[in-house]
Structures are given as structure tokens and as C-alpha cells.
Amino acid sequence: MDAFDDANAATDLAIFSSQFGLPAANFTKVFASGVKPPQDPTGGWELEASLDIEWAHAMAPSARIILVEAASNSLSNLLAAETVAANLVAAAGGGEVSNSWGGGEFSSEASLDNRFVKSGVVFFASTGDSPGTEWPGVSPNVVAAGGTTISRNPATLAFIAERPWTETGGGRSVFETIPTYQTPIASIVGTARGVPDVSFDANPETGAWVFDSTPVGGSTSGCCGVRGWWIVGGTSLSSPALAGIVNSAGHFATSSDSELTTIYSNLANPADFKDIAIDYCGPFAGLSGKAGWDFCTGVGSIQGKVGK
């Protein structure tokens, strides 16, 4: 679910799929208000939409992808589009809604958490791209998607290590209380909702290729002088990628709460999640990766499709 109109979404997705040998996507675009939104003049939301649909498709190549476009990036329009997205997913038999947007926490946020409850739908939300917490990533009704850094050998690209992304959002919510599924980590989070729940590569330095033909900030040159191709990171990548992985796992939980209960029930299983117990994150680098759940990467990163 994104804001504004990405006029080239379908063609850009087709180019991305062809480049990486993916099957053609079963793709639909829906205007949440019933009227085509304007484009974002900066090109930022078009790049976001391309990232979201392309990496959801990359992780779940057989899934039906629906891009729901909000009339603008105002909170009221984003939440209206959230309802449209949830209804579409429920009507299709269940699945996931990915959100790569958020903002600072506010005292009345809990009154809006019900916008992320729909039978048959699991909601994902990014935790943000700066230390600390934001909503709706801290909502107890979303799977909070955090970020990691993947280190590779510069010459061979061989995997070296996966660490917390220093800019990932995470911590204790200011206003949301601990949900039942986090009872196993109450000694860490106390009485507050803790985030993230699970993480994925989000460091722009180790990010993902995205094809977006819409100019971004007036430029179409993309990364490395290759027109239309960009390397994109942030927890904006984590949310659709994790939603795609959960979709591809094929279990289709009946709610976010059900999905999160499964995740936390398997947090200590190394076959399901990679525990990242090194390095730091958070405000003033004051949080650290630890054995088990932590404020940097949650239960860790994905290991296969089991346990989710």
C-alpha cells in the first residue's frame, strides 16, 4: 500500500521480472479513493511503489500482487487505503498487506490500531530508518519489520556476516503496551510493545536492485549510471520482502496476532530464524544485538520458510 500514482508500475515490474528471470507477475493496481491519484512530483513515492511490488514479487513469485494507491500521503488517506487493501486481500482468500511508511509516535495512536485488524489478513509495517520507534510499526497488530546489514567480500561477494543496521528503527513503544505474543520476552521489553519482530537486509549500502523509470529528484540515471536501475534499502525493503516470504511459506495465518504468535513461538529455533547477537543499534548506539530477541533485529532474520 503506497501513496500517489505510479503510472509505470506495471511496465517497471515487468522489466524487473525479466531481468531476474522471474515469472510475469499477476499484478493489479487499485485507486483507494476510486479516482486516480496525482503523481508525487519528487518521484519518491513512485520509487517506493516499485520497491514494494518488485520485492514482494521477488520473494513470492506466484502471489497475486495488488498495489493500492492512496490519494496522498496524509494519514487519513493512508488509513483509508489500508482499509481498501485489507478488504481486497480478505476477498481474495487471505494474505498480507505491506506498509513501508510511518511517523513518530503520538498519544492517540492506539485508537487507530484497529485499522490493522482484518480476518484472514496479516499486516506488515516498517520500523523506520532512524534509531527509535514509529507508528504503525509499533502497533501490536502489525509484524514490525526491522533492518540488518549483510557484509560480503568485496572481491568474491562471498557472505561474511549479518549484523544490525545501525539506522534501523527499534526499541520500546512510548504508548503501546506489551501484546500477549511478546510475553516470552517480557523480561526485556517490560510492559511496553517492543520492536522489531523480525528483520531483513535494509542497509542502502547492501540494498536491493529496483527498476523505476520515473525520475527521482529529477534524475533517471539511477545507480552506477544505469538508467532506471536503483539500489534501494531501508526498512521500506524489509516490509515487502518479509511479507513476500511469509506469503510464499503458504500457511496464511488468520491474523497478524496469529502470525506473530507463530514467530515468537519459534524465536529460539535456528532453523527458522538467524539470531543476530552482535553489534549495536538504537539512539546513541545504546542498544545491542544479543542472544535471543533484541531491540536491534527482534527474533533475527529469516531462515527458510518454516516457522512463519
C-alpha positions as CSV (number, residue, x, y, z in Angstrom):
1,M,0.0,0.0,0.0
2,D,1.5,3.3,-1.2
3,A,0.6,6.9,-1.8
4,F,0.2,8.8,-5.1
5,D,0.2,7.1,-8.5
6,D,3.0,5.2,-10.0
7,A,2.0,5.4,-13.7
8,N,4.7,3.0,-14.8
9,A,4.3,0.4,-12.1
10,A,3.2,-2.5,-14.3
11,T,5.8,-1.9,-17.0
12,D,8.6,-1.4,-14.5
13,L,7.6,-4.6,-12.7
14,A,7.7,-6.5,-16.0
15,I,11.2,-5.2,-16.7
16,F,12.4,-6.2,-13.2
17,S,10.9,-9.6,-13.6
18,S,12.5,-10.2,-17.0
19,Q,15.9,-9.1,-15.7
20,F,16.0,-11.5,-12.9
21,G,14.2,-14.4,-14.6
22,L,11.0,-14.2,-12.5
23,P,7.7,-15.2,-13.9
24,A,5.4,-12.5,-15.1
25,A,3.6,-11.0,-12.1
26,N,-0.2,-11.4,-11.6
27,F,-0.4,-7.6,-10.9
28,T,-3.3,-5.2,-10.3
29,K,-3.3,-1.5,-9.4
30,V,-6.2,-0.1,-7.4
31,F,-7.0,3.6,-6.6
32,A,-8.2,3.6,-3.0
33,S,-10.4,6.6,-3.4
34,G,-11.8,5.4,-6.7
35,V,-10.1,8.2,-8.5
36,K,-6.6,8.2,-10.0
37,P,-4.2,10.0,-7.6
38,P,-1.7,12.6,-8.8
39,Q,1.9,11.6,-9.1
40,D,4.5,12.5,-6.5
41,P,6.5,15.3,-8.1
42,T,9.6,14.2,-6.3
43,G,9.4,10.7,-7.7
44,G,10.0,9.4,-4.2
45,W,6.7,7.5,-3.8
46,E,7.0,6.0,-7.3
47,L,10.4,4.6,-6.3
48,E,8.8,3.3,-3.1
49,A,6.0,1.6,-5.0
50,S,8.4,0.0,-7.4
51,L,10.5,-1.3,-4.5
52,D,7.4,-2.7,-2.8
53,I,5.8,-4.5,-5.6
54,E,9.1,-5.8,-7.1
55,W,10.4,-7.3,-3.9
56,A,7.1,-8.7,-2.8
57,H,7.1,-10.4,-6.2
58,A,10.7,-11.5,-5.9
59,M,10.0,-13.2,-2.6
60,A,6.6,-14.6,-3.7
61,P,6.7,-15.1,-7.5
62,S,3.4,-16.9,-7.6
63,A,1.5,-14.5,-5.5
64,R,-1.1,-12.1,-6.7
65,I,0.3,-8.5,-6.2
66,I,-2.2,-5.7,-5.7
67,L,-0.8,-2.1,-5.5
68,V,-3.3,0.0,-3.6
69,E,-2.6,3.7,-4.1
70,A,-3.7,6.3,-1.5
71,A,-4.9,9.6,-2.7
72,S,-2.0,11.3,-0.9
73,N,0.4,10.6,1.9
74,S,-1.8,12.2,4.6
75,L,-2.5,9.9,7.5
76,S,-6.3,9.9,6.7
77,N,-5.7,8.9,3.1
78,L,-3.2,6.2,4.0
79,L,-5.5,4.7,6.6
80,A,-8.4,4.8,4.1
81,A,-6.2,2.9,1.6
82,E,-5.3,0.5,4.3
83,T,-8.9,-0.5,4.7
84,V,-9.3,-0.9,0.9
85,A,-6.1,-3.1,0.8
86,A,-7.3,-5.3,3.7
87,N,-10.7,-5.8,2.2
88,L,-9.2,-6.8,-1.2
89,V,-6.8,-9.3,0.4
90,A,-9.6,-10.8,2.5
91,A,-11.8,-11.1,-0.5
92,A,-9.0,-12.9,-2.4
93,G,-8.9,-15.6,0.3
94,G,-6.3,-14.1,2.6
95,G,-2.7,-12.9,2.5
96,E,-0.6,-10.0,3.6
97,V,-0.6,-6.2,3.4
98,S,2.7,-4.4,3.4
99,N,3.3,-0.9,4.7
100,S,6.6,0.9,4.1
101,W,5.5,4.2,5.7
102,G,5.3,5.6,9.2
103,G,5.9,8.5,11.5
104,G,6.7,9.5,15.1
105,E,4.6,8.0,17.8
106,F,1.6,10.0,19.2
107,S,-0.5,9.7,22.2
108,S,-3.7,8.7,20.4
109,E,-2.1,6.1,18.1
110,A,-3.6,3.1,20.0
111,S,-7.1,4.3,19.0
112,L,-6.1,3.7,15.3
113,D,-4.6,0.2,15.8
114,N,-7.9,-1.4,14.8
115,R,-7.2,-0.3,11.2
116,F,-4.7,-3.2,11.1
117,V,-7.2,-5.9,12.1
118,K,-9.0,-7.9,9.4
119,S,-9.8,-11.6,9.4
120,G,-7.5,-13.5,7.0
121,V,-5.0,-10.6,6.7
122,V,-1.5,-10.3,8.2
123,F,-0.2,-6.7,8.2
124,F,3.4,-5.8,8.0
125,A,5.0,-2.3,8.7
126,S,8.5,-0.9,8.6
127,T,10.0,0.1,11.9
128,G,11.7,3.2,10.3
129,D,15.1,4.3,9.0
130,S,16.3,6.1,12.1
131,P,17.0,5.0,15.6
132,G,13.9,4.9,17.8
133,T,10.3,3.9,17.3
134,E,7.5,5.0,15.0
135,W,3.8,4.1,14.3
136,P,2.4,2.0,12.8
137,G,5.5,-0.1,13.2
138,V,4.9,-0.3,17.0
139,S,1.2,-1.3,16.6
140,P,0.6,-4.7,18.2
141,N,-1.5,-5.5,15.1
142,V,1.4,-5.5,12.6
143,V,4.5,-7.6,12.1
144,A,7.2,-4.9,12.7
145,A,9.9,-5.2,10.0
146,G,13.4,-4.2,11.1
147,G,16.7,-3.9,9.2
148,T,20.1,-5.7,9.0
149,T,23.4,-5.2,7.2
150,I,24.8,-8.0,5.1
151,S,28.6,-7.9,4.8
152,R,30.2,-9.5,1.8
153,N,33.7,-10.0,0.5
154,P,34.4,-7.1,-1.9
155,A,36.2,-9.3,-4.4
156,T,34.1,-12.5,-4.4
157,L,30.8,-11.3,-2.9
158,A,31.0,-14.3,-0.5
159,F,28.9,-13.9,2.6
160,I,30.8,-12.7,5.7
161,A,28.2,-11.8,8.3
162,E,24.8,-10.3,9.0
163,R,24.6,-7.5,11.6
164,P,22.1,-5.0,12.8
165,W,21.7,-2.0,10.5
166,T,22.7,0.9,12.7
167,E,19.9,3.1,11.4
168,T,17.1,0.6,11.8
169,G,14.1,1.6,14.0
170,G,13.6,-0.3,17.2
171,G,13.0,0.0,20.9
172,R,10.2,0.1,23.4
173,S,7.0,1.9,22.3
174,V,6.1,5.0,24.1
175,F,2.4,4.4,24.1
176,E,1.7,0.8,23.1
177,T,1.5,-1.9,25.8
178,I,3.0,-5.4,25.6
179,P,0.9,-7.8,23.5
180,T,0.3,-11.3,24.6
181,Y,2.5,-12.8,21.9
182,Q,5.5,-11.0,23.5
183,T,5.0,-12.5,26.9
184,P,8.1,-14.7,26.3
185,I,10.3,-11.5,26.2
186,A,8.6,-9.6,29.0
187,S,11.8,-9.6,30.9
188,I,13.3,-7.5,28.1
189,V,10.5,-5.2,27.0
190,G,8.8,-4.8,30.3
191,T,5.2,-3.5,30.0
192,A,5.7,-1.9,26.5
193,R,5.4,-3.3,23.0
194,G,8.9,-4.0,21.7
195,V,10.1,-3.8,18.1
196,P,11.2,-5.1,15.7
197,D,9.6,-8.5,15.4
198,V,11.8,-9.8,12.6
199,S,14.4,-8.3,10.2
200,F,15.7,-8.3,6.6
201,D,18.6,-6.6,4.8
202,A,17.9,-2.8,4.9
203,N,21.2,-1.0,4.7
204,P,21.3,1.0,1.5
205,E,25.0,0.1,1.1
206,T,23.9,-3.6,0.9
207,G,20.4,-2.9,-0.6
208,A,18.4,-4.4,-3.4
209,W,18.1,-3.6,-7.1
210,V,14.9,-1.9,-8.1
211,F,13.8,-0.8,-11.6
212,D,11.9,2.5,-11.6
213,S,11.6,4.6,-14.8
214,T,10.0,7.6,-13.1
215,P,12.6,10.4,-12.4
216,V,13.6,10.6,-8.8
217,G,14.6,14.1,-7.7
218,G,14.7,15.0,-11.4
219,S,17.1,12.2,-12.3
220,T,16.6,9.0,-14.2
221,S,20.2,7.9,-14.1
222,G,19.8,5.5,-11.2
223,C,22.7,3.7,-9.7
224,C,26.1,3.4,-11.4
225,G,24.9,5.4,-14.5
226,V,22.4,2.7,-15.5
227,R,19.1,4.4,-16.4
228,G,16.1,3.3,-14.3
229,W,18.0,1.0,-12.0
230,W,18.5,1.9,-8.4
231,I,19.9,0.3,-5.3
232,V,17.4,0.8,-2.5
233,G,17.4,0.0,1.2
234,G,15.7,1.0,4.4
235,T,13.1,-0.9,6.2
236,S,10.9,0.0,3.3
237,L,12.7,-3.0,1.7
238,S,12.2,-5.2,4.8
239,S,8.4,-4.9,4.9
240,P,7.5,-6.1,1.4
241,A,10.3,-8.7,1.3
242,L,9.2,-10.3,4.6
243,A,5.6,-10.1,3.6
244,G,6.5,-12.0,0.4
245,I,8.4,-14.6,2.3
246,V,5.5,-15.3,4.6
247,N,3.2,-15.4,1.7
248,S,5.5,-17.9,-0.1
249,A,5.6,-20.0,3.1
250,G,1.9,-20.7,2.3
251,H,0.5,-21.0,5.8
252,F,-1.8,-17.9,5.6
253,A,-2.4,-17.0,9.2
254,T,-5.8,-15.8,10.1
255,S,-4.5,-12.5,11.6
256,S,-1.3,-10.6,12.5
257,D,-1.7,-11.8,16.0
258,S,-1.7,-15.4,14.8
259,E,1.3,-14.8,12.6
260,L,3.2,-13.1,15.4
261,T,2.3,-15.9,17.9
262,T,3.9,-18.4,15.5
263,I,7.0,-16.2,15.0
264,Y,7.5,-15.8,18.8
265,S,6.9,-19.5,19.4
266,N,9.8,-20.2,17.1
267,L,12.2,-17.4,18.1
268,A,14.8,-19.8,19.5
269,N,14.8,-22.2,16.6
270,P,17.9,-21.6,14.4
271,A,16.2,-23.5,11.5
272,D,13.6,-20.7,11.4
273,F,15.4,-17.5,12.3
274,K,19.0,-16.4,12.3
275,D,19.8,-15.0,15.7
276,I,21.9,-11.9,15.3
277,A,23.8,-11.4,18.5
278,I,26.5,-8.8,17.5
279,D,26.9,-5.1,17.1
280,Y,24.8,-2.1,18.0
281,C,21.8,0.0,17.0
282,G,19.4,2.5,18.5
283,P,19.7,6.0,19.9
284,F,23.4,6.8,20.7
285,A,24.2,3.2,19.6
286,G,22.8,2.3,23.1
287,L,21.1,-1.0,22.1
288,S,22.9,-4.1,21.1
289,G,22.4,-7.4,19.4
290,K,22.1,-10.2,22.0
291,A,21.4,-13.9,22.0
292,G,17.6,-14.3,21.6
293,W,15.3,-11.4,21.0
294,D,16.7,-7.9,21.0
295,F,15.7,-4.3,20.0
296,C,18.1,-4.3,17.0
297,T,16.7,-7.3,15.0
298,G,13.9,-8.8,17.0
299,V,13.9,-12.6,16.6
300,G,16.6,-12.2,13.9
301,S,16.5,-12.6,10.1
302,I,14.7,-15.2,8.0
303,Q,16.0,-18.8,7.7
304,G,13.8,-20.5,5.1
305,K,10.0,-20.7,5.1
306,V,9.5,-22.8,8.3
307,G,8.2,-21.3,11.5
308,K,6.3,-18.4,9.9
